[in-house]
Amino acid sequence: AGIMDLAQATGVIIVANIGTTITAVLIAIDVSFIAPVCIFVGAAMALFSKKQTKKYIGQIILGFGVLFFGLKYMSGDAAMGVLKTSEAFQGFITQANNPFLGLIIGIVICAVLQSSSAAIGILQILALNGLMPMQFAIYLIIGINVGSAMPLFLSAIGAKTNAKRAALIYFIFDLIGMFIFMPVAMFTPYTDLSLIHI
């Protein structure tokens, strides 16, 4: 919209990319019990507030509530029970050790869902239910991070030049992260990860 120059947008992009990890932390510590409260308060603010700022805050709170409610519902036996009993899925997961396959699957998942937070949440639920080994999940996470640039590319279609440049900077930022962490992930042993507790 021309409100920010490209340098300011780059700073916001970098900080926002880091800030999205907060959702994953909230999912990890399981704050789903506040989902109904967030949905109620967020919906009330979005529907009945007269000030536009309060409406936006209400939409954010509502979004968090719906995200946590959906992830809690998906983590139940009704949703994960199908994958637990699926021989095809179990066979794929036990054989899944190709880093580049994990990277591609992560990119596709995030491109389809249009939300890295939702994609990471689903991954966390699979891991919570014992359906996702860490040595494969790390490549999915890297792929999801790269795939999170897809919504920006879609929103940049028909936008001004600076908006397209901002989307490209976001993508380059994610690509640099991929090139740094893929080798780290490939040469890191995962045998002692059971000692890590959140």
C-alpha positions in Angstrom: 0.0 0.0 0.0 3.1 2.2 0.0 2.9 2.8 3.8 6.3 1.1 4.4 9.4 1.2 2.3 11.2 -2.0 1.4 13.7 -1.8 4.3 11.0 -1.5 6.9 9.0 -4.3 5.3 12.2 -6.5 5.4 12.5 -5.9 9.2 8.9 -6.8 9.7 9.2 -9.9 7.6 12.2 -11.2 9.6 10.6 -10.6 13.0 7.2 -12.0 11.8 9.0 -15.1 10.6 10.4 -15.6 14.0 7.2 -14.6 15.8 5.2 -17.4 14.1 7.1 -19.9 16.2 5.1 -18.7 19.2 2.1 -20.6 17.9 4.1 -23.8 17.8 5.2 -23.2 21.4 1.6 -22.6 22.5 0.5 -25.9 20.8 3.4 -27.7 22.5 2.4 -26.6 26.0 -1.3 -27.4 25.2 -3.3 -24.3 25.9 -6.3 -25.8 24.1 -8.4 -25.5 27.2 -8.7 -21.7 26.6 -9.9 -22.3 23.0 -13.7 -21.8 23.9 -12.9 -18.6 25.8 -10.8 -17.3 22.8 -13.6 -18.1 20.4 -16.3 -16.4 22.5 -14.3 -13.3 23.3 -12.9 -13.0 19.8 -16.3 -13.4 18.1 -17.8 -10.9 20.5 -15.1 -8.3 19.8 -15.2 -8.9 16.0 -19.0 -8.7 15.8 -19.9 -6.0 18.3 -16.9 -3.7 18.6 -17.4 -0.3 17.0 -13.7 0.6 16.7 -11.9 -1.1 13.8 -8.8 -1.8 15.9 -10.9 -3.8 18.4 -12.5 -5.7 15.6 -9.0 -6.7 14.3 -7.9 -7.8 17.7 -11.1 -9.8 18.1 -10.3 -11.5 14.8 -6.8 -12.4 16.0 -8.2 -13.9 19.2 -10.9 -15.7 17.3 -8.3 -17.1 14.9 -6.2 -18.5 17.8 -9.3 -20.0 19.4 -10.4 -21.8 16.2 -6.8 -23.0 15.6 -6.4 -24.5 19.1 -9.9 -26.0 18.9 -9.3 -27.6 15.6 -5.9 -28.9 16.6 -7.4 -30.4 19.8 -10.1 -32.0 17.8 -7.6 -33.4 15.3 -5.5 -34.9 18.1 -8.3 -37.0 19.4 -8.8 -40.7 18.6 -11.5 -40.0 16.1 -9.0 -38.2 13.9 -5.6 -39.9 14.6 -7.1 -43.3 15.1 -7.4 -43.7 11.3 -3.7 -43.0 10.9 -2.7 -45.3 13.8 -4.5 -48.2 12.1 -3.5 -47.4 8.5 -0.9 -49.9 7.4 0.0 -47.7 4.4 0.8 -44.7 6.6 2.7 -46.8 9.1 4.7 -48.4 6.3 5.5 -45.0 4.9 6.5 -43.4 8.2 8.8 -46.3 9.2 10.6 -46.1 5.9 10.6 -42.2 5.7 14.2 -41.1 5.9 14.8 -39.2 2.7 15.6 -35.6 3.6 14.5 -34.2 0.2 11.2 -36.1 0.2 10.5 -34.6 3.6 11.4 -31.1 2.3 9.1 -31.5 -0.7 6.2 -32.8 1.4 6.6 -30.0 3.9 6.6 -27.4 1.1 3.4 -28.9 -0.5 1.6 -29.2 2.9 2.2 -25.6 3.7 1.3 -24.4 0.2 -2.0 -26.3 0.4 -2.9 -25.2 3.9 -1.7 -21.6 3.3 -0.5 -21.5 7.0 2.8 -22.6 8.5 1.3 -22.5 12.0 -1.5 -25.0 11.0 1.0 -27.2 9.2 3.4 -27.3 12.2 0.4 -27.9 14.5 -0.6 -31.0 12.5 3.0 -32.2 12.6 3.1 -31.7 16.4 -0.1 -33.7 16.8 1.4 -36.5 14.7 4.5 -36.5 16.9 2.4 -36.4 20.0 0.6 -39.5 18.9 3.8 -41.3 18.1 3.1 -41.1 14.3 6.0 -39.0 13.3 9.7 -39.8 13.9 11.9 -36.8 14.7 14.5 -37.7 12.0 11.8 -37.2 9.3 9.9 -34.4 11.1 12.9 -32.0 11.0 12.9 -32.1 7.2 9.1 -31.5 7.1 9.6 -28.5 9.3 12.3 -27.0 7.1 10.0 -27.6 4.1 7.0 -26.0 5.8 9.2 -23.0 6.5 10.0 -22.6 2.8 6.4 -23.3 1.8 5.2 -20.5 4.1 6.3 -18.0 1.3 3.6 -19.3 -1.1 0.7 -17.2 0.4 2.9 -14.1 0.0 3.6 -14.9 -3.7 -0.2 -15.3 -4.2 -0.9 -12.0 -2.5 1.8 -10.3 -4.5 0.1 -11.1 -7.8 -1.1 -7.8 -9.3 0.5 -5.9 -6.4 3.1 -3.1 -6.6 6.7 -3.8 -7.2 7.7 -3.3 -3.6 5.2 -5.9 -2.5 6.6 -8.4 -5.0 10.1 -7.6 -3.7 9.0 -8.2 -0.1 7.6 -11.6 -1.0 10.9 -12.4 -2.7 12.9 -11.3 0.3 10.7 -13.5 2.6 11.3 -16.5 0.2 15.1 -15.8 0.1 15.2 -15.6 3.9 13.5 -19.0 4.1 15.8 -20.5 1.5 18.9 -19.3 3.4 17.5 -21.0 6.5 16.9 -24.2 4.4 20.5 -24.2 3.1 21.9 -23.7 6.7 19.7 -26.2 8.5 19.4 -29.0 6.0 23.1 -30.0 6.4 22.8 -29.6 10.2 19.7 -31.8 10.2 21.3 -34.4 8.0 24.4 -34.8 10.2 22.8 -34.5 13.6 22.2 -37.7 15.6 18.6 -38.0 17.0 19.2 -40.8 19.4 19.3 -38.5 22.5 16.3 -36.3 21.6 14.2 -38.3 24.1 16.1 -36.4 26.8 14.7 -33.1 25.7 11.6 -32.0 27.5 9.4 -28.9 26.9 
